[in-house]
């Protein structure tokens, strides 16, 4: 059964959004690593929403 074009486009757009979000979070994480000690850096994800926490790893 073929996938409707709307679903394919939505999936592609969502994947692009998640890639951008992961890149942005990686930039934030690299800045935090320079300014926060290791123990505190490991505790930060506990305060993040589940989606952001998944990108943190």
PDBQT receptor file of N, H, CA, C and O in Angstrom, charges set to zero:
ATOM      1  N   UNK A   1       0.852  -1.180   0.000  1.00  0.00    +0.000 N 
ATOM      2  CA  UNK A   1       0.000   0.000   0.000  1.00  0.00    +0.000 C 
ATOM      3  C   UNK A   1       0.896   1.241   0.000  1.00  0.00    +0.000 C 
ATOM      4  O   UNK A   1       1.769   1.369   0.859  1.00  0.00    +0.000 OA
ATOM      5  N   UNK A   2       0.697   2.133  -0.929  1.00  0.00    +0.000 N 
ATOM      6  H   UNK A   2      -0.012   2.029  -1.626  1.00  0.00    +0.000 HD
ATOM      7  CA  UNK A   2       1.541   3.340  -1.000  1.00  0.00    +0.000 C 
ATOM      8  C   UNK A   2       1.235   4.310   0.143  1.00  0.00    +0.000 C 
ATOM      9  O   UNK A   2       0.126   4.347   0.674  1.00  0.00    +0.000 OA
ATOM     10  N   UNK A   3       2.248   5.087   0.501  1.00  0.00    +0.000 N 
ATOM     11  H   UNK A   3       3.150   5.057   0.070  1.00  0.00    +0.000 HD
ATOM     12  CA  UNK A   3       2.111   6.091   1.557  1.00  0.00    +0.000 C 
ATOM     13  C   UNK A   3       1.599   7.388   0.933  1.00  0.00    +0.000 C 
ATOM     14  O   UNK A   3       2.139   7.837  -0.078  1.00  0.00    +0.000 OA
ATOM     15  N   UNK A   4       0.558   8.003   1.523  1.00  0.00    +0.000 N 
ATOM     16  H   UNK A   4       0.119   7.638   2.344  1.00  0.00    +0.000 HD
ATOM     17  CA  UNK A   4       0.075   9.282   0.992  1.00  0.00    +0.000 C 
ATOM     18  C   UNK A   4       1.174  10.350   1.043  1.00  0.00    +0.000 C 
ATOM     19  O   UNK A   4       1.991  10.363   1.964  1.00  0.00    +0.000 OA
ATOM     20  N   UNK A   5       1.187  11.218   0.076  1.00  0.00    +0.000 N 
ATOM     21  H   UNK A   5       0.523  11.208  -0.672  1.00  0.00    +0.000 HD
ATOM     22  CA  UNK A   5       2.211  12.261  -0.039  1.00  0.00    +0.000 C 
ATOM     23  C   UNK A   5       2.261  13.155   1.205  1.00  0.00    +0.000 C 
ATOM     24  O   UNK A   5       3.337  13.586   1.621  1.00  0.00    +0.000 OA
ATOM     25  N   UNK A   6       1.091  13.429   1.796  1.00  0.00    +0.000 N 
ATOM     26  H   UNK A   6       0.217  13.078   1.458  1.00  0.00    +0.000 HD
ATOM     27  CA  UNK A   6       1.060  14.294   2.988  1.00  0.00    +0.000 C 
ATOM     28  C   UNK A   6       1.831  13.655   4.140  1.00  0.00    +0.000 C 
ATOM     29  O   UNK A   6       2.535  14.351   4.871  1.00  0.00    +0.000 OA
ATOM     30  N   UNK A   7       1.707  12.345   4.309  1.00  0.00    +0.000 N 
ATOM     31  H   UNK A   7       1.135  11.780   3.714  1.00  0.00    +0.000 HD
ATOM     32  CA  UNK A   7       2.418  11.653   5.380  1.00  0.00    +0.000 C 
ATOM     33  C   UNK A   7       3.920  11.640   5.118  1.00  0.00    +0.000 C 
ATOM     34  O   UNK A   7       4.721  11.819   6.035  1.00  0.00    +0.000 OA
ATOM     35  N   UNK A   8       4.286  11.431   3.887  1.00  0.00    +0.000 N 
ATOM     36  H   UNK A   8       3.635  11.285   3.142  1.00  0.00    +0.000 HD
ATOM     37  CA  UNK A   8       5.704  11.412   3.543  1.00  0.00    +0.000 C 
ATOM     38  C   UNK A   8       6.329  12.780   3.805  1.00  0.00    +0.000 C 
ATOM     39  O   UNK A   8       7.413  12.870   4.382  1.00  0.00    +0.000 OA
ATOM     40  N   UNK A   9       5.645  13.843   3.381  1.00  0.00    +0.000 N 
ATOM     41  H   UNK A   9       4.764  13.770   2.912  1.00  0.00    +0.000 HD
ATOM     42  CA  UNK A   9       6.168  15.204   3.579  1.00  0.00    +0.000 C 
ATOM     43  C   UNK A   9       6.245  15.541   5.068  1.00  0.00    +0.000 C 
ATOM     44  O   UNK A   9       7.216  16.150   5.516  1.00  0.00    +0.000 OA
ATOM     45  N   UNK A  10       5.231  15.148   5.830  1.00  0.00    +0.000 N 
ATOM     46  H   UNK A  10       4.442  14.652   5.465  1.00  0.00    +0.000 HD
ATOM     47  CA  UNK A  10       5.227  15.430   7.263  1.00  0.00    +0.000 C 
ATOM     48  C   UNK A  10       6.371  14.695   7.954  1.00  0.00    +0.000 C 
ATOM     49  O   UNK A  10       7.029  15.251   8.834  1.00  0.00    +0.000 OA
ATOM     50  N   UNK A  11       6.604  13.468   7.565  1.00  0.00    +0.000 N 
ATOM     51  H   UNK A  11       6.069  13.016   6.850  1.00  0.00    +0.000 HD
ATOM     52  CA  UNK A  11       7.694  12.689   8.146  1.00  0.00    +0.000 C 
ATOM     53  C   UNK A  11       9.047  13.324   7.825  1.00  0.00    +0.000 C 
ATOM     54  O   UNK A  11       9.916  13.424   8.691  1.00  0.00    +0.000 OA
ATOM     55  N   UNK A  12       9.213  13.748   6.588  1.00  0.00    +0.000 N 
ATOM     56  H   UNK A  12       8.507  13.667   5.885  1.00  0.00    +0.000 HD
ATOM     57  CA  UNK A  12      10.464  14.388   6.167  1.00  0.00    +0.000 C 
ATOM     58  C   UNK A  12      10.675  15.699   6.932  1.00  0.00    +0.000 C 
ATOM     59  O   UNK A  12      11.780  15.979   7.396  1.00  0.00    +0.000 OA
ATOM     60  N   UNK A  13       9.612  16.500   7.062  1.00  0.00    +0.000 N 
ATOM     61  H   UNK A  13       8.714  16.273   6.685  1.00  0.00    +0.000 HD
ATOM     62  CA  UNK A  13       9.723  17.770   7.783  1.00  0.00    +0.000 C 
ATOM     63  C   UNK A  13      10.037  17.546   9.259  1.00  0.00    +0.000 C 
ATOM     64  O   UNK A  13      10.836  18.278   9.843  1.00  0.00    +0.000 OA
ATOM     65  N   UNK A  14       9.412  16.537   9.861  1.00  0.00    +0.000 N 
ATOM     66  H   UNK A  14       8.763  15.942   9.386  1.00  0.00    +0.000 HD
ATOM     67  CA  UNK A  14       9.665  16.244  11.265  1.00  0.00    +0.000 C 
ATOM     68  C   UNK A  14      11.106  15.792  11.469  1.00  0.00    +0.000 C 
ATOM     69  O   UNK A  14      11.764  16.224  12.416  1.00  0.00    +0.000 OA
ATOM     70  N   UNK A  15      11.593  14.941  10.603  1.00  0.00    +0.000 N 
ATOM     71  H   UNK A  15      11.059  14.590   9.834  1.00  0.00    +0.000 HD
ATOM     72  CA  UNK A  15      12.978  14.475  10.715  1.00  0.00    +0.000 C 
ATOM     73  C   UNK A  15      13.966  15.630  10.566  1.00  0.00    +0.000 C 
ATOM     74  O   UNK A  15      14.983  15.672  11.259  1.00  0.00    +0.000 OA
ATOM     75  N   UNK A  16      13.671  16.557   9.672  1.00  0.00    +0.000 N 
ATOM     76  H   UNK A  16      12.845  16.523   9.109  1.00  0.00    +0.000 HD
ATOM     77  CA  UNK A  16      14.530  17.739   9.504  1.00  0.00    +0.000 C 
ATOM     78  C   UNK A  16      14.499  18.612  10.758  1.00  0.00    +0.000 C 
ATOM     79  O   UNK A  16      15.529  19.128  11.191  1.00  0.00    +0.000 OA
ATOM     80  N   UNK A  17      13.309  18.772  11.336  1.00  0.00    +0.000 N 
ATOM     81  H   UNK A  17      12.471  18.353  10.985  1.00  0.00    +0.000 HD
ATOM     82  CA  UNK A  17      13.166  19.548  12.566  1.00  0.00    +0.000 C 
ATOM     83  C   UNK A  17      13.963  18.920  13.700  1.00  0.00    +0.000 C 
ATOM     84  O   UNK A  17      14.665  19.625  14.425  1.00  0.00    +0.000 OA
ATOM     85  N   UNK A  18      13.864  17.602  13.861  1.00  0.00    +0.000 N 
ATOM     86  H   UNK A  18      13.294  17.030  13.272  1.00  0.00    +0.000 HD
ATOM     87  CA  UNK A  18      14.579  16.917  14.934  1.00  0.00    +0.000 C 
ATOM     88  C   UNK A  18      16.095  17.013  14.735  1.00  0.00    +0.000 C 
ATOM     89  O   UNK A  18      16.841  17.144  15.705  1.00  0.00    +0.000 OA
ATOM     90  N   UNK A  19      16.546  16.948  13.490  1.00  0.00    +0.000 N 
ATOM     91  H   UNK A  19      15.940  16.841  12.702  1.00  0.00    +0.000 HD
ATOM     92  CA  UNK A  19      17.976  17.091  13.222  1.00  0.00    +0.000 C 
ATOM     93  C   UNK A  19      18.451  18.489  13.615  1.00  0.00    +0.000 C 
ATOM     94  O   UNK A  19      19.519  18.642  14.208  1.00  0.00    +0.000 OA
ATOM     95  N   UNK A  20      17.657  19.509  13.283  1.00  0.00    +0.000 N 
ATOM     96  H   UNK A  20      16.789  19.385  12.801  1.00  0.00    +0.000 HD
ATOM     97  CA  UNK A  20      18.011  20.878  13.671  1.00  0.00    +0.000 C 
ATOM     98  C   UNK A  20      18.006  21.043  15.188  1.00  0.00    +0.000 C 
ATOM     99  O   UNK A  20      18.893  21.686  15.749  1.00  0.00    +0.000 OA
ATOM    100  N   UNK A  21      17.012  20.467  15.846  1.00  0.00    +0.000 N 
ATOM    101  H   UNK A  21      16.291  19.945  15.390  1.00  0.00    +0.000 HD
ATOM    102  CA  UNK A  21      16.922  20.571  17.303  1.00  0.00    +0.000 C 
ATOM    103  C   UNK A  21      18.117  19.883  17.966  1.00  0.00    +0.000 C 
ATOM    104  O   UNK A  21      18.680  20.397  18.932  1.00  0.00    +0.000 OA
ATOM    105  N   UNK A  22      18.495  18.730  17.444  1.00  0.00    +0.000 N 
ATOM    106  H   UNK A  22      18.038  18.312  16.659  1.00  0.00    +0.000 HD
ATOM    107  CA  UNK A  22      19.638  18.011  18.012  1.00  0.00    +0.000 C 
ATOM    108  C   UNK A  22      20.927  18.812  17.831  1.00  0.00    +0.000 C 
ATOM    109  O   UNK A  22      21.768  18.852  18.729  1.00  0.00    +0.000 OA
ATOM    110  N   UNK A  23      21.080  19.448  16.671  1.00  0.00    +0.000 N 
ATOM    111  H   UNK A  23      20.397  19.416  15.941  1.00  0.00    +0.000 HD
ATOM    112  CA  UNK A  23      22.266  20.267  16.425  1.00  0.00    +0.000 C 
ATOM    113  C   UNK A  23      22.294  21.465  17.377  1.00  0.00    +0.000 C 
ATOM    114  O   UNK A  23      23.344  21.811  17.919  1.00  0.00    +0.000 OA
ATOM    115  N   UNK A  24      21.135  22.092  17.575  1.00  0.00    +0.000 N 
ATOM    116  H   UNK A  24      20.282  21.811  17.134  1.00  0.00    +0.000 HD
ATOM    117  CA  UNK A  24      21.073  23.243  18.477  1.00  0.00    +0.000 C 
ATOM    118  C   UNK A  24      21.375  22.825  19.907  1.00  0.00    +0.000 C 
ATOM    119  O   UNK A  24      22.106  23.514  20.617  1.00  0.00    +0.000 OA
ATOM    120  N   UNK A  25      20.817  21.703  20.329  1.00  0.00    +0.000 N 
ATOM    121  H   UNK A  25      20.223  21.143  19.752  1.00  0.00    +0.000 HD
ATOM    122  CA  UNK A  25      21.072  21.229  21.687  1.00  0.00    +0.000 C 
ATOM    123  C   UNK A  25      22.539  20.851  21.856  1.00  0.00    +0.000 C 
ATOM    124  O   UNK A  25      23.117  21.062  22.922  1.00  0.00    +0.000 OA
ATOM    125  N   UNK A  26      23.137  20.297  20.816  1.00  0.00    +0.000 N 
ATOM    126  H   UNK A  26      22.667  20.126  19.950  1.00  0.00    +0.000 HD
ATOM    127  CA  UNK A  26      24.561  19.968  20.879  1.00  0.00    +0.000 C 
ATOM    128  C   UNK A  26      25.418  21.202  21.063  1.00  0.00    +0.000 C 
ATOM    129  O   UNK A  26      26.418  21.166  21.780  1.00  0.00    +0.000 OA
ATOM    130  N   UNK A  27      25.036  22.296  20.420  1.00  0.00    +0.000 N 
ATOM    131  H   UNK A  27      24.224  22.325  19.837  1.00  0.00    +0.000 HD
ATOM    132  CA  UNK A  27      25.761  23.557  20.572  1.00  0.00    +0.000 C 
ATOM    133  C   UNK A  27      25.648  24.061  22.003  1.00  0.00    +0.000 C 
ATOM    134  O   UNK A  27      26.637  24.494  22.595  1.00  0.00    +0.000 OA
ATOM    135  N   UNK A  28      24.442  24.002  22.555  1.00  0.00    +0.000 N 
ATOM    136  H   UNK A  28      23.639  23.650  22.074  1.00  0.00    +0.000 HD
ATOM    137  CA  UNK A  28      24.230  24.424  23.940  1.00  0.00    +0.000 C 
ATOM    138  C   UNK A  28      25.035  23.536  24.887  1.00  0.00    +0.000 C 
ATOM    139  O   UNK A  28      25.658  24.024  25.830  1.00  0.00    +0.000 OA
ATOM    140  N   UNK A  29      25.014  22.234  24.626  1.00  0.00    +0.000 N 
ATOM    141  H   UNK A  29      24.508  21.838  23.860  1.00  0.00    +0.000 HD
ATOM    142  CA  UNK A  29      25.737  21.303  25.492  1.00  0.00    +0.000 C 
ATOM    143  C   UNK A  29      27.237  21.575  25.466  1.00  0.00    +0.000 C 
ATOM    144  O   UNK A  29      27.897  21.502  26.503  1.00  0.00    +0.000 OA
ATOM    145  N   UNK A  30      27.778  21.886  24.297  1.00  0.00    +0.000 N 
ATOM    146  H   UNK A  30      27.242  21.945  23.455  1.00  0.00    +0.000 HD
ATOM    147  CA  UNK A  30      29.217  22.148  24.223  1.00  0.00    +0.000 C 
ATOM    148  C   UNK A  30      29.594  23.412  24.987  1.00  0.00    +0.000 C 
ATOM    149  O   UNK A  30      30.664  23.474  25.593  1.00  0.00    +0.000 OA
ATOM    150  N   UNK A  31      28.730  24.412  24.963  1.00  0.00    +0.000 N 
ATOM    151  H   UNK A  31      27.861  24.361  24.470  1.00  0.00    +0.000 HD
ATOM    152  CA  UNK A  31      28.990  25.632  25.732  1.00  0.00    +0.000 C 
ATOM    153  C   UNK A  31      28.910  25.330  27.221  1.00  0.00    +0.000 C 
ATOM    154  O   UNK A  31      29.743  25.798  27.997  1.00  0.00    +0.000 OA
ATOM    155  N   UNK A  32      27.907  24.548  27.623  1.00  0.00    +0.000 N 
ATOM    156  H   UNK A  32      27.230  24.169  26.992  1.00  0.00    +0.000 HD
ATOM    157  CA  UNK A  32      27.764  24.215  29.035  1.00  0.00    +0.000 C 
ATOM    158  C   UNK A  32      28.955  23.410  29.542  1.00  0.00    +0.000 C 
ATOM    159  O   UNK A  32      29.391  23.597  30.678  1.00  0.00    +0.000 OA
ATOM    160  N   UNK A  33      29.481  22.522  28.713  1.00  0.00    +0.000 N 
ATOM    161  H   UNK A  33      29.127  22.371  27.790  1.00  0.00    +0.000 HD
ATOM    162  CA  UNK A  33      30.627  21.705  29.128  1.00  0.00    +0.000 C 
ATOM    163  C   UNK A  33      31.820  22.567  29.520  1.00  0.00    +0.000 C 
ATOM    164  O   UNK A  33      32.599  22.213  30.404  1.00  0.00    +0.000 OA
ATOM    165  N   UNK A  34      31.948  23.713  28.839  1.00  0.00    +0.000 N 
ATOM    166  H   UNK A  34      31.315  24.000  28.120  1.00  0.00    +0.000 HD
ATOM    167  CA  UNK A  34      33.078  24.597  29.134  1.00  0.00    +0.000 C 
ATOM    168  C   UNK A  34      32.887  25.369  30.433  1.00  0.00    +0.000 C 
ATOM    169  O   UNK A  34      33.859  25.836  31.026  1.00  0.00    +0.000 OA
ATOM    170  N   UNK A  35      31.628  25.509  30.884  1.00  0.00    +0.000 N 
ATOM    171  H   UNK A  35      30.838  25.130  30.403  1.00  0.00    +0.000 HD
ATOM    172  CA  UNK A  35      31.349  26.369  32.034  1.00  0.00    +0.000 C 
ATOM    173  C   UNK A  35      30.810  25.640  33.260  1.00  0.00    +0.000 C 
ATOM    174  O   UNK A  35      30.656  26.250  34.317  1.00  0.00    +0.000 OA
ATOM    175  N   UNK A  36      30.522  24.345  33.137  1.00  0.00    +0.000 N 
ATOM    176  H   UNK A  36      30.648  23.850  32.278  1.00  0.00    +0.000 HD
ATOM    177  CA  UNK A  36      29.927  23.591  34.242  1.00  0.00    +0.000 C 
ATOM    178  C   UNK A  36      30.798  22.374  34.508  1.00  0.00    +0.000 C 
ATOM    179  O   UNK A  36      31.315  21.759  33.575  1.00  0.00    +0.000 OA
ATOM    180  N   UNK A  37      30.964  22.022  35.793  1.00  0.00    +0.000 N 
ATOM    181  H   UNK A  37      30.544  22.522  36.551  1.00  0.00    +0.000 HD
ATOM    182  CA  UNK A  37      31.769  20.841  36.101  1.00  0.00    +0.000 C 
ATOM    183  C   UNK A  37      31.035  19.566  35.677  1.00  0.00    +0.000 C 
ATOM    184  O   UNK A  37      29.836  19.611  35.400  1.00  0.00    +0.000 OA
ATOM    185  N   UNK A  38      31.724  18.456  35.625  1.00  0.00    +0.000 N 
ATOM    186  H   UNK A  38      32.697  18.419  35.850  1.00  0.00    +0.000 HD
ATOM    187  CA  UNK A  38      31.185  17.206  35.102  1.00  0.00    +0.000 C 
ATOM    188  C   UNK A  38      29.965  16.692  35.842  1.00  0.00    +0.000 C 
ATOM    189  O   UNK A  38      29.008  16.239  35.213  1.00  0.00    +0.000 OA
ATOM    190  N   UNK A  39      29.980  16.753  37.172  1.00  0.00    +0.000 N 
ATOM    191  H   UNK A  39      30.757  17.121  37.683  1.00  0.00    +0.000 HD
ATOM    192  CA  UNK A  39      28.849  16.245  37.954  1.00  0.00    +0.000 C 
ATOM    193  C   UNK A  39      27.581  17.047  37.671  1.00  0.00    +0.000 C 
ATOM    194  O   UNK A  39      26.508  16.472  37.493  1.00  0.00    +0.000 OA
ATOM    195  N   UNK A  40      27.703  18.362  37.630  1.00  0.00    +0.000 N 
ATOM    196  H   UNK A  40      28.575  18.830  37.775  1.00  0.00    +0.000 HD
ATOM    197  CA  UNK A  40      26.537  19.205  37.344  1.00  0.00    +0.000 C 
ATOM    198  C   UNK A  40      26.054  19.006  35.916  1.00  0.00    +0.000 C 
ATOM    199  O   UNK A  40      24.850  19.011  35.657  1.00  0.00    +0.000 OA
ATOM    200  N   UNK A  41      26.992  18.829  34.985  1.00  0.00    +0.000 N 
ATOM    201  H   UNK A  41      27.970  18.824  35.195  1.00  0.00    +0.000 HD
ATOM    202  CA  UNK A  41      26.617  18.622  33.583  1.00  0.00    +0.000 C 
ATOM    203  C   UNK A  41      25.784  17.359  33.423  1.00  0.00    +0.000 C 
ATOM    204  O   UNK A  41      24.869  17.326  32.600  1.00  0.00    +0.000 OA
ATOM    205  N   UNK A  42      26.082  16.321  34.192  1.00  0.00    +0.000 N 
ATOM    206  H   UNK A  42      26.825  16.347  34.861  1.00  0.00    +0.000 HD
ATOM    207  CA  UNK A  42      25.330  15.073  34.108  1.00  0.00    +0.000 C 
ATOM    208  C   UNK A  42      23.948  15.189  34.731  1.00  0.00    +0.000 C 
ATOM    209  O   UNK A  42      23.061  14.405  34.393  1.00  0.00    +0.000 OA
ATOM    210  N   UNK A  43      23.739  16.144  35.631  1.00  0.00    +0.000 N 
ATOM    211  H   UNK A  43      24.459  16.781  35.906  1.00  0.00    +0.000 HD
ATOM    212  CA  UNK A  43      22.421  16.319  36.260  1.00  0.00    +0.000 C 
ATOM    213  C   UNK A  43      21.483  17.183  35.433  1.00  0.00    +0.000 C 
ATOM    214  O   UNK A  43      20.274  17.147  35.660  1.00  0.00    +0.000 OA
ATOM    215  N   UNK A  44      21.985  17.948  34.495  1.00  0.00    +0.000 N 
ATOM    216  H   UNK A  44      22.967  17.977  34.310  1.00  0.00    +0.000 HD
ATOM    217  CA  UNK A  44      21.154  18.871  33.706  1.00  0.00    +0.000 C 
ATOM    218  C   UNK A  44      20.017  18.158  32.980  1.00  0.00    +0.000 C 
ATOM    219  O   UNK A  44      18.892  18.657  33.025  1.00  0.00    +0.000 OA
ATOM    220  N   UNK A  45      20.235  17.020  32.311  1.00  0.00    +0.000 N 
ATOM    221  H   UNK A  45      21.149  16.614  32.275  1.00  0.00    +0.000 HD
ATOM    222  CA  UNK A  45      19.139  16.404  31.560  1.00  0.00    +0.000 C 
ATOM    223  C   UNK A  45      17.920  16.031  32.408  1.00  0.00    +0.000 C 
ATOM    224  O   UNK A  45      16.818  15.919  31.870  1.00  0.00    +0.000 OA
ATOM    225  N   UNK A  46      18.089  15.839  33.698  1.00  0.00    +0.000 N 
ATOM    226  H   UNK A  46      18.984  15.930  34.135  1.00  0.00    +0.000 HD
ATOM    227  CA  UNK A  46      16.954  15.484  34.551  1.00  0.00    +0.000 C 
ATOM    228  C   UNK A  46      15.889  16.577  34.548  1.00  0.00    +0.000 C 
ATOM    229  O   UNK A  46      14.714  16.288  34.774  1.00  0.00    +0.000 OA
ATOM    230  N   UNK A  47      16.274  17.814  34.300  1.00  0.00    +0.000 N 
ATOM    231  H   UNK A  47      17.228  18.049  34.117  1.00  0.00    +0.000 HD
ATOM    232  CA  UNK A  47      15.325  18.921  34.285  1.00  0.00    +0.000 C 
ATOM    233  C   UNK A  47      14.764  19.242  32.918  1.00  0.00    +0.000 C 
ATOM    234  O   UNK A  47      13.980  20.181  32.773  1.00  0.00    +0.000 OA
ATOM    235  N   UNK A  48      15.154  18.477  31.912  1.00  0.00    +0.000 N 
ATOM    236  H   UNK A  48      15.791  17.715  32.029  1.00  0.00    +0.000 HD
ATOM    237  CA  UNK A  48      14.699  18.742  30.551  1.00  0.00    +0.000 C 
ATOM    238  C   UNK A  48      13.479  17.905  30.189  1.00  0.00    +0.000 C 
ATOM    239  O   UNK A  48      13.261  16.843  30.773  1.00  0.00    +0.000 OA
ATOM    240  N   UNK A  49      12.676  18.374  29.225  1.00  0.00    +0.000 N 
ATOM    241  H   UNK A  49      12.853  19.237  28.751  1.00  0.00    +0.000 HD
ATOM    242  CA  UNK A  49      11.585  17.537  28.725  1.00  0.00    +0.000 C 
ATOM    243  C   UNK A  49      12.147  16.270  28.078  1.00  0.00    +0.000 C 
ATOM    244  O   UNK A  49      13.318  16.223  27.701  1.00  0.00    +0.000 OA
ATOM    245  N   UNK A  50      11.311  15.257  27.955  1.00  0.00    +0.000 N 
ATOM    246  H   UNK A  50      10.360  15.295  28.262  1.00  0.00    +0.000 HD
ATOM    247  CA  UNK A  50      11.756  13.956  27.455  1.00  0.00    +0.000 C 
ATOM    248  C   UNK A  50      12.411  14.046  26.081  1.00  0.00    +0.000 C 
ATOM    249  O   UNK A  50      13.416  13.378  25.839  1.00  0.00    +0.000 OA
ATOM    250  N   UNK A  51      11.865  14.854  25.180  1.00  0.00    +0.000 N 
ATOM    251  H   UNK A  51      11.048  15.396  25.377  1.00  0.00    +0.000 HD
ATOM    252  CA  UNK A  51      12.413  14.959  23.831  1.00  0.00    +0.000 C 
ATOM    253  C   UNK A  51      13.820  15.551  23.853  1.00  0.00    +0.000 C 
ATOM    254  O   UNK A  51      14.711  15.067  23.154  1.00  0.00    +0.000 OA
ATOM    255  N   UNK A  52      14.016  16.580  24.640  1.00  0.00    +0.000 N 
ATOM    256  H   UNK A  52      13.293  16.973  25.207  1.00  0.00    +0.000 HD
ATOM    257  CA  UNK A  52      15.337  17.201  24.740  1.00  0.00    +0.000 C 
ATOM    258  C   UNK A  52      16.321  16.266  25.435  1.00  0.00    +0.000 C 
ATOM    259  O   UNK A  52      17.500  16.216  25.084  1.00  0.00    +0.000 OA
ATOM    260  N   UNK A  53      15.831  15.534  26.414  1.00  0.00    +0.000 N 
ATOM    261  H   UNK A  53      14.874  15.575  26.700  1.00  0.00    +0.000 HD
ATOM    262  CA  UNK A  53      16.687  14.581  27.132  1.00  0.00    +0.000 C 
ATOM    263  C   UNK A  53      17.186  13.494  26.186  1.00  0.00    +0.000 C 
ATOM    264  O   UNK A  53      18.325  13.045  26.308  1.00  0.00    +0.000 OA
ATOM    265  N   UNK A  54      16.347  13.067  25.245  1.00  0.00    +0.000 N 
ATOM    266  H   UNK A  54      15.421  13.431  25.145  1.00  0.00    +0.000 HD
ATOM    267  CA  UNK A  54      16.747  12.054  24.271  1.00  0.00    +0.000 C 
ATOM    268  C   UNK A  54      17.853  12.576  23.370  1.00  0.00    +0.000 C 
ATOM    269  O   UNK A  54      18.746  11.817  22.994  1.00  0.00    +0.000 OA
ATOM    270  N   UNK A  55      17.813  13.842  23.020  1.00  0.00    +0.000 N 
ATOM    271  H   UNK A  55      17.087  14.458  23.326  1.00  0.00    +0.000 HD
ATOM    272  CA  UNK A  55      18.854  14.424  22.161  1.00  0.00    +0.000 C 
ATOM    273  C   UNK A  55      20.140  14.662  22.940  1.00  0.00    +0.000 C 
ATOM    274  O   UNK A  55      21.216  14.718  22.345  1.00  0.00    +0.000 OA
ATOM    275  N   UNK A  56      20.052  14.803  24.252  1.00  0.00    +0.000 N 
ATOM    276  H   UNK A  56      19.178  14.758  24.736  1.00  0.00    +0.000 HD
ATOM    277  CA  UNK A  56      21.211  15.115  25.086  1.00  0.00    +0.000 C 
ATOM    278  C   UNK A  56      22.222  13.965  25.074  1.00  0.00    +0.000 C 
ATOM    279  O   UNK A  56      23.431  14.194  25.116  1.00  0.00    +0.000 OA
ATOM    280  N   UNK A  57      21.727  12.747  25.015  1.00  0.00    +0.000 N 
ATOM    281  H   UNK A  57      20.745  12.562  24.981  1.00  0.00    +0.000 HD
ATOM    282  CA  UNK A  57      22.598  11.561  25.135  1.00  0.00    +0.000 C 
ATOM    283  C   UNK A  57      23.552  11.402  24.011  1.00  0.00    +0.000 C 
ATOM    284  O   UNK A  57      24.333  10.450  23.994  1.00  0.00    +0.000 OA
TER     285      UNK A  57
